[in-house]
Amino acid sequence: MKPPLFDYYDPATEDETLALLAEFGTDAKILAGGQSLMPLLNMRLVEPAVLIDINRVETLSGIREQADELAIGALARQHHVEQSGAVQRHFPLLCEVLPHVGYPQIRHRGTLGGSLVHADPSAELPAVMTVLEAEFEVRSQQGQRVLHPQTFFESYLTTALEPEELLYEIRIPYLPPRTGSAFMEVARVAGAV
């Protein structure tokens, strides 16, 4: 199937993006990596009037070590997060999980923020961010607010983001010394009883 017709915008700044979200609201969808959105468009499960491609907004893609937390821009590619020395040092759990997200080609394009905003309960990243007690900074023209996973993820494929809001960054507090973690994914095998 082919995606529905829509108007396409590719803002270069956060301010331009927020202005478009304020103007179009529920008629708009954000395109980050497209890992989740593109299949939904092709199957016409979503039919936005406007597609806002945020890939040129450079302020959304960095990874910064701060005094007591690691800040990861919502547009940071999953591959870059997985390969980041800062992430490997402070959050090896996240590096263990990311190889389970799609295929390498998907992780080179898919974004951390996009996966979180998609809010698929079967996805690995929302669960890991909940365990790590991450904070999600969201912004709009009215200002910013910080949400915790328990309030950010509302339901299946649903977040607390308002139509005019954009996930700006994910902040993960550093773990206490001598903290360990492990990850194991369990899946049913076809034909198993």
Stockholm file with secondary structure:
# STOCKHOLM 1.0

chainA/1-193         MKPPLFDYYDPATEDETLALLAEFGTDAKILAGGQSLMPLLNMRLVEPAVLIDINRVETLSGIREQADELAIGALARQHHVEQSGAVQRHFPLLCEVLPHVGYPQIRHRGTLGGSLVHADPSAELPAVMTVLEAEFEVRSQQGQRVLHPQTFFESYLTTALEPEELLYEIRIPYLPPRTGSAFMEVARVAGAV
#=GR chainA/1-193 SS CCCCCCEEECCSSHHHHHHHHHHHGGGEEEESSCTTHHHHHHTTSCCCSEEEECTTCGGGSCEEECSSEEEEETTCBHHHHHHCHHHHHHCHHHHHHGGGSSCHHHHHHCBHHHHHHHTCTTSHHHHHHHHTTCEEEEEETTEEEEECHHHHEEETTEESCCTTCEEEEEEEECCCTTCCCCCCCCCCCTTCC
#=GC SS_cons         CCCCCCEEECCSSHHHHHHHHHHHGGGEEEESSCTTHHHHHHTTSCCCSEEEECTTCGGGSCEEECSSEEEEETTCBHHHHHHCHHHHHHCHHHHHHGGGSSCHHHHHHCBHHHHHHHTCTTSHHHHHHHHTTCEEEEEETTEEEEECHHHHEEETTEESCCTTCEEEEEEEECCCTTCCCCCCCCCCCTTCC
//
